[in-house]
Amino acid sequence: MPRSFLPSTIDFHDPDPEPVTPRAPTGVLSQVPPLTLGDIGRQNSALTKSNVEITGIQQPASLFKGVETPPQTPAVIEKKDDFFIQAPLSAAAHFPNPLDPKTLVRSDSHVAEWGASFFNQPRSTAGPAPPETILQYAKGRERTESSLSSSRRSSPSKKPGNGRRDEGRWATSWSVVPAVQGNGGLTNAIRAAVRAGSMGDVLSVGTIGFPTDTLDETKKIEIYERLEADHESLTVYVSDKDFDGHYNHFSKTILWPVFHYQIPDHPKSKAYLDHSWIFYEKVNQAFADKVIANYKRGDIIWVHDYHLCLVPGMIRKKLPEAQIGFFLHSAFPSSEVFRCLAERRKLLEGMLGANLVAFQTPEYAHHFLQTCSRILSVEATEDGIQLDAHFVNVWSLPIGIDPKTLGLAREEPDVLKWVKEIKDRYPDKRLIVARDKLDSIGGVRQKLLAFELFLNQYPEWKDKVVLIQVATSTTENEDLAATISEIVTRIDAVHSTLAHNPLVLLRQDIPFSQLLALLSVADALMITSLREGMNLTCHEFVICQDGRACPDKKHGPVILSEFTGSSAVFGGAELAVNPWDYKGCAEAMRVALEMSEEEKDRRYVKMRDIVMVQTGESWMRQLTEHLAKVHEEHGRRDTMSIPRLSVAKLSQAYEKANKRLFILDYEGTLASWGNVSSTVLMSPQRVTDILNDLISDPKNLLYIMSGRTIEEVEMIFGRVPSIGLIAENGCYVRECFSDEWTAFADEARTKKWMDAVKDIMRYYLERVENSWIEERHCSLIFHYEKSDEFDSAARHAGDCANHVNEACASQRVRAYPAKDCVIIEPIDYDKGTAAKHIWSKFAENERPDFLMVAGNDRDDELVFRWAKNILENNECPNITSVSVGNRNTVAMSTLTNGTTGRFAPVPYLLKTH
Ligand SMILES: O=P(O)(O)OC[C@H]1O[C@H](O[C@H]2O[C@H](CO)[C@@H](O)[C@H](O)[C@H]2O)[C@H](O)[C@@H](O)[C@@H]1O
């Protein structure tokens, strides 16, 4: 299971530890000495006294321009074995006691900075990632380094070269400890699934969460072997420079913002796509190589999150049969945002290496389908993406938490102690609480502004309510910090009294035990992220509110940004808000505080039922089951595993049969593709001869299917009398021995949708040079094969297909990209429905006892599916379906070696065999 960080890391037993100064803004929870309630009280006094120290004792003041750095008092780090901070594991087992709440980690870890950890670990040797010639970058880096150096001695990753000094220092003994980095929600889900027996052995593949350049090879091997033997983990070692470029640069400054709808394009952006992409590729390759080297047949590979988008494709190249799933934990943006990424194609193609690409919500899955169809010009269906030779399923399933273990964790003495302390500290107050990342996506600024508005609008509440905002910082964003500081100061200045501070902003993380206590005593939770894949803190809140640890029933409401995955999951039981609508958010605070007990209960029960059912365990189990199912389907449709057509067997069945029905596709199957714009169409003599020969036997009924119009197929098959014809991919059928055509689509309705689609197409015709519309009776085709700017034409074609699908869905038409064109045709009539119509004409006792269908394309698959049904319903004893080419197919046999037209001799062989 490749994931950026392993669930374990290493703590070195340093014989001579350097004194370290704690540092809050990175949000490394473990570096924060445990807070006391006195500290909480001090937060605001610090805020009101100075514009600078908005987080009290731990803010490096150098972050604020023009403000002198006050001398800092050296602090002693208390390395606390608090189970929710770090619980050294026994070397013998990864999960010593699977039900022990001490094994639970917080779901939303918010620890982004690589190489900055509580543990005694090496520093990064990574220098500036881009070439020195990128002066602006180098200049920016120099400034950051010098401005932070005085206060950030414990920030190893930002000090290029420092690691060299440390060489030899790591030759000490060490222990394996639970990691603070990485996805806590994932860790909990896997543990719960293993515990429940819904997953077998899980082998994690990832980095160990700290820079490793300064470790000597022997130490690396020692660590590797221990993690492999005792912790079911395969360590991926990459150089500090590569990981810095991959994680801190490409993942964090480019992908993360774009996936959350922020294009890193402002003048101060550190996003240098050109240089960091190579590190992203390199590290993804290192992960893929590790998986490939350790793969055993039957393994299931789950690749997690946006850091590793290329890994599925890289593994697929070497392990074509492997069962690969990719789950994106973060949001996936609309195609309009995603297309801003310079490496958009490679990222999508990488993800499409999986059998199953899964997302947290249907919205993200829909965005992905649309993005693929627009950028890669491939066909997107509701279920996934049809590539040339195979299908990739796309699905959504929200992750959940481990409510059972969380329920136990919140009854731990430490949590109960904190519940009491917080209640004693705020006896008559109503608490709105939150824990968010202090970055431009977390929405803390918007929340504070809304809170300010709430206090202004509802002064009756100002002495009765406290907003406790835990703001974990992952990046130093000077502008944001300054703005937050300003808002906090303003709220304090206007609304604080000697006896009451309505806002407590903790710009540091708190231990998990304190968070659980806070969530337990709160009257409401408020999350205003501007975008977020899920937000499992909400789910944790729901469990913490069940009134067990807190004797008074809480059932507090969740005020939740509509732009989070959790909002989609709670489906209205939350108080959904638009974080940019400050008025709406302020109103939601009032509604939450004034809500009747009945309504609170009603909303709460709905949320609790969801959290209890949609757990991390069930998420992992269902994902795995679904992956197995689609992988099996893909395998069945893979031409390699479908038997080659046996002409000998076919011939025997042919001989025995009394009545035979053939339904054969024309272009691509019997003959090679003709020119789309050619007016004089003739069938090659060889094909005509074979077909004539076939129908000369009175036992044979022969239908030819084509996408061409009635006029065209009549012209092509004029020399084959008594043949049945299917035109325009099933919209028209002419039965054998007849001159009459049956039209399935209603003419007036067809005209209506065609007019609407032509209006849309005109827009694309103007933009794609040399494009043209082929107008058939029942379908339209947007052609761009003559365009000189092929890539741009293909992108427009993808847009055109999406546009039509969105605008004309109610008209029962669908658009899909095909080779150098987009086809728009009715949803209700296809080659499958035409075949069904033909079959329905036979009375039950007059049905053929031999059926053969052959095709090569997407639309022929519908006939293969129909034939399969006929077989399953025992409606015909001898059925053969054959797909020509390498396409993933539901046909029962294939003819793969040849080019199109290879099927042509088969009917002939039947007779001569
Ligand atoms: O900070 P990173 O190392 O880049 O990791 C990104 C975040 O991963 C986790 O959040 C993601 O998964 C959660 C569970 O599926 C989901 O709720 C969230 O929306 C996703 O972004 C982790 O919880 C975060 O702390 C990390 O920042």
The ligand as an SDF file (V2000), in Angstrom:
LIG
                    3D

 27 28  0  0  0  0  0  0  0  0999 V2000
   -0.1830   17.3030    4.3650 O   0  0  0  0  0  0  0  0  0  0  0  0
    0.0620   16.1230    3.5010 P   0  0  0  0  0  0  0  0  0  0  0  0
    1.1540   15.2290    3.9720 O   0  0  0  0  0  0  0  0  0  0  0  0
    0.2650   16.5160    2.0700 O   0  0  0  0  0  0  0  0  0  0  0  0
   -1.2410   15.2460    3.5120 O   0  0  0  0  0  0  0  0  0  0  0  0
   -2.4160   15.8380    3.0930 C   0  0  0  0  0  0  0  0  0  0  0  0
   -3.4670   15.6870    4.1350 C   0  0  0  0  0  0  0  0  0  0  0  0
   -3.7670   14.2880    4.2380 O   0  0  0  0  0  0  0  0  0  0  0  0
   -4.8250   14.0220    5.1360 C   0  0  0  0  0  0  0  0  0  0  0  0
   -5.9760   14.6620    4.6670 O   0  0  0  0  0  0  0  0  0  0  0  0
   -6.5600   14.0980    3.5230 C   0  0  0  0  0  0  0  0  0  0  0  0
   -7.1910   12.8680    3.9050 O   0  0  0  0  0  0  0  0  0  0  0  0
   -8.2260   13.0160    4.8790 C   0  0  0  0  0  0  0  0  0  0  0  0
   -8.7790   11.6330    5.1550 C   0  0  0  0  0  0  0  0  0  0  0  0
   -9.1190   10.9980    3.9510 O   0  0  0  0  0  0  0  0  0  0  0  0
   -9.3000   13.9830    4.3780 C   0  0  0  0  0  0  0  0  0  0  0  0
  -10.2350   14.2040    5.4170 O   0  0  0  0  0  0  0  0  0  0  0  0
   -8.6710   15.3130    3.9740 C   0  0  0  0  0  0  0  0  0  0  0  0
   -9.6260   16.1560    3.4200 O   0  0  0  0  0  0  0  0  0  0  0  0
   -7.5810   15.0340    2.9550 C   0  0  0  0  0  0  0  0  0  0  0  0
   -6.9270   16.2440    2.5680 O   0  0  0  0  0  0  0  0  0  0  0  0
   -4.4720   14.5310    6.5070 C   0  0  0  0  0  0  0  0  0  0  0  0
   -5.5840   14.3390    7.3540 O   0  0  0  0  0  0  0  0  0  0  0  0
   -4.1290   15.9850    6.4860 C   0  0  0  0  0  0  0  0  0  0  0  0
   -3.6940   16.3760    7.7610 O   0  0  0  0  0  0  0  0  0  0  0  0
   -2.9970   16.1710    5.5070 C   0  0  0  0  0  0  0  0  0  0  0  0
   -2.6530   17.5180    5.4240 O   0  0  0  0  0  0  0  0  0  0  0  0
  1  2  2  0
  2  3  1  0
  2  4  1  0
  2  5  1  0
  5  6  1  0
  6  7  1  0
  7  8  1  0
  7 26  1  0
  8  9  1  0
  9 10  1  0
  9 22  1  0
 10 11  1  0
 11 12  1  0
 11 20  1  0
 12 13  1  0
 13 14  1  0
 13 16  1  0
 14 15  1  0
 16 17  1  0
 16 18  1  0
 18 19  1  0
 18 20  1  0
 20 21  1  0
 22 23  1  0
 22 24  1  0
 24 25  1  0
 24 26  1  0
 26 27  1  0
M  END
$$$$
